[in-house]
């Protein structure tokens, strides 16, 4: 088995419940639309919008069947599509026989899906397919009363079955396994021979599937008997001599067989009544334990939890005020209650967050199709490898990261991976590799997009950046400066525009999206060995841990994930260059942004101590603040009104004292510092 096949199998195993939930939902839509289509039988005109809806749902069902390699269902859905298309294009008309064929086809499609889900033998669909092909061309076909039925014997389930027992019962029905009813009446004589209910149960389990076992009080009121329902293909002679062991048996009684009528020829002009669709299709998919919930409902639930977080913070602030006015034992009781409430609220928050979490593998899987399309028009050979697909992240973050991942993979194919001949000449395999990895680190997720291609040509980038006026002179670029240039709008190393790249907007989209989500990017490249982009993002955006800081007695909240470092500012290390204050930091330079000046606050001079928040990723900035107040869990309330939006402010939150503080927009401040830097 190849690595790609193994990854596909793993992915399908993890998301198979979602696929079955999609099946169930789409089949429900088809049943509904068939009910509406029934009113158009033998009518001159059909509702094309109804046919279009049916075609969309059947096309989705066909795609889902192909995803799980269920070829019979894929072929059947395709044949139903053919008839619907013939109706849509007025190449056939909807007769009663045609509607019956649609009903039978959908029912057979559902039975195929159920058989696949329960891992039972697939039903036969030859007769249904032949009927659908005939009605699509208005050809008379013999139609029997059992056209869509693939089960030879039908049974009514016994009462009071548990969910697990009902699943066993339905599985036996779908596999056409005969059902037997056994009864055991224990006696002292049988007990002396070591024959009791446990040994009888073991015997029956060896016969086949024991569906139900229950005690029964005989009508005489004497003693106790036990009833068993067993699905087995074992013939009766095998257990015919069990009567001497107190065991009686008989076949489980099936439902009365329907009256069989001689086949009739169904033609487009038949006027015989057709069975109602609602009676011919009944949901039978085994529950998949998946519930689809609108994201707006989860957002509303998260908002309410956010209000609880704020209320608890206010309560804690009140407790601190009461500490000096309460006896010690009462204060301790209140403190214990507060701590318990905090723990329970955090558990509730984490539970709701888990509901919002989805594996990032769903985004990774889309990249397979992107890579396939990108290499189709080239001579390149590219293999995509995944790691950490089961890493979970907020659904909103996953949806927003689709485009950045698309651009990073596109760049890897276009700029990174070489042609097979060039790779072979360098001693590399002819097939290039692009690796997507995901893993968590604390409250953040790390996503790596790495290729083993040619790497970034620093000299070429430096020359082109100088020609475009992005840098003052051709100098050796650090990784931070290189990333700054690559993320400039309009910058590209391709001279020609094609379907893959060349417009210089890809990395700008990546950087803007990532910084908007409160994350940052790092770059590592080696000439001839490849390039790796590392994206760090928060797991969720609704409730975050923040550092509360103060500038001129005005408090601000800064998301902790965006803070790389906090250092004490040395005033002597500041250098003024072209009206900008900069400071040397590690192997690069940081542009300083004074929040007081940025937001027009009255500035106090002669301060003894100030602090520098290093924000953003490799191309970060230094934000100067006066005080570090402490860490706190905050609820993010976005500022959406354009009349009150301010550059550098992303939202607001309420602290425990009931006062509102503003949340810094790290992305906007980083972009501001980048414009000042180059």
WOBELWO-V25654 format. One record per backbone hydrogen bond with DSSP energy under -1.0 kcal/mol. CO is the residue of the C=O (numbers start at 0). NH is the residue of the N-H. If there is no record, write none. Layout:
co->[CO CO]
nh->[NH NH]
//
This chain:
co->[1 2 3 4 5 6 7 8 9 10 14 15 16 17 18 19 20 21 22 23 24 25 26 27 28 29 30 31 32 33 36 37 39 46 47 48 49 50 51 52 53 54 55 56 57 58 59 60 61 62 63 64 65 68 69 70 71 72 73 74 75 76 77 78 79 80 81 82 83 84 85 85 86 92 93 94 95 96 97 98 99 100 101 102 103 104 105 106 107 108 109 110 111 112 113 114 124 125 126 127 128 129 130 131 133 133 140 142 143 153 161 162 163 164 165 166 167 168 169 170 171 172 177 178 179 180 181 182 183 186 187 189 190 195 196 197 198 199 200 201 203 208 211 213 215 217 224 225 226 227 228 228 229 230 234 235 238 241 241 242 245 247 249 263 265 266 276 293 293 294 295 296 297 298 299 300 301 302 303 304 305 306 307 308 309 310 311 312 313 314 315 316 317 321 326 327 328 329 330 331 332 333 334 335 336 337 338 339 340 341 342 343 344 345 346 347 348 349 350 351 355 357 358 359 360 363 364 365 366 367 368 369 370 374 380 382 384 386 387 388 390 392 393 394 395 396 400 401 402 403 404 405 406 407 408 409 410 410 411 415 418 419 420 421 422 423 431 432 433 434 435 436 438 440 442 443 444 445 446 447 448 449 453 455 456 457 458 459 460 461 462 463 464 465 477 478 479 480 481 482 484 487 500 503 504 505 506 507 508 509 510 511 512 513 514 519 520 521 523 525 525 529 530 531 532 533 534 535 536 538 541 543 544 545 546 547 547 548 549 549 550 553 555 556 557 558 559 561 564 566 569 570 574 576 579 580 581 582 584 587 589 590 592 593 594 595 609 610 611 612 613 613 614 620 621 622 623 624 626 629 631 633 636 640 645 647 649 650 651 652 654 658 660 661 662 662 663 664 665 666 667 668 669 670 671 672 673]
nh->[5 6 7 8 9 10 11 12 13 14 18 19 20 21 22 23 24 25 26 27 28 29 30 31 32 33 34 35 36 37 39 40 42 50 51 52 53 54 55 56 57 58 59 60 61 62 63 64 65 66 67 69 68 70 73 74 75 76 77 78 79 80 81 82 83 84 85 86 87 88 90 91 89 94 41 98 99 100 101 102 103 104 105 106 107 108 109 110 111 112 113 114 115 116 117 119 128 129 130 131 132 133 134 135 136 138 265 263 146 254 165 166 167 168 169 170 171 172 173 174 176 175 231 251 229 249 227 247 225 190 191 194 193 199 200 201 202 203 204 205 207 230 228 226 224 220 215 183 213 181 210 211 179 208 237 238 241 244 246 245 184 182 180 142 140 269 280 296 297 298 299 300 301 302 303 304 305 306 307 308 309 310 311 312 313 314 315 316 317 318 319 320 321 324 330 331 332 333 334 335 336 337 338 339 340 341 342 343 344 345 346 347 348 349 350 351 352 353 354 355 394 392 361 363 364 366 367 369 370 371 372 373 374 377 431 433 435 437 390 360 359 357 397 398 399 400 404 405 406 407 408 409 410 411 412 413 414 415 416 453 422 423 424 425 427 426 382 451 384 449 386 447 445 443 538 440 536 438 534 436 532 434 527 457 460 461 462 463 464 465 466 467 469 468 481 482 483 484 485 486 487 490 497 489 508 509 510 511 512 513 514 515 516 518 517 535 617 533 531 528 529 525 450 523 448 521 446 519 444 393 635 633 559 631 557 628 629 555 625 626 553 550 548 663 546 561 562 615 613 611 572 573 581 579 576 591 574 589 587 584 582 621 623 597 598 600 568 624 566 622 563 564 620 614 592 612 594 610 549 547 545 543 651 643 648 664 638 662 636 660 657 654 652 556 649 650 665 668 669 670 671 672 673 674 675 676 677]
//
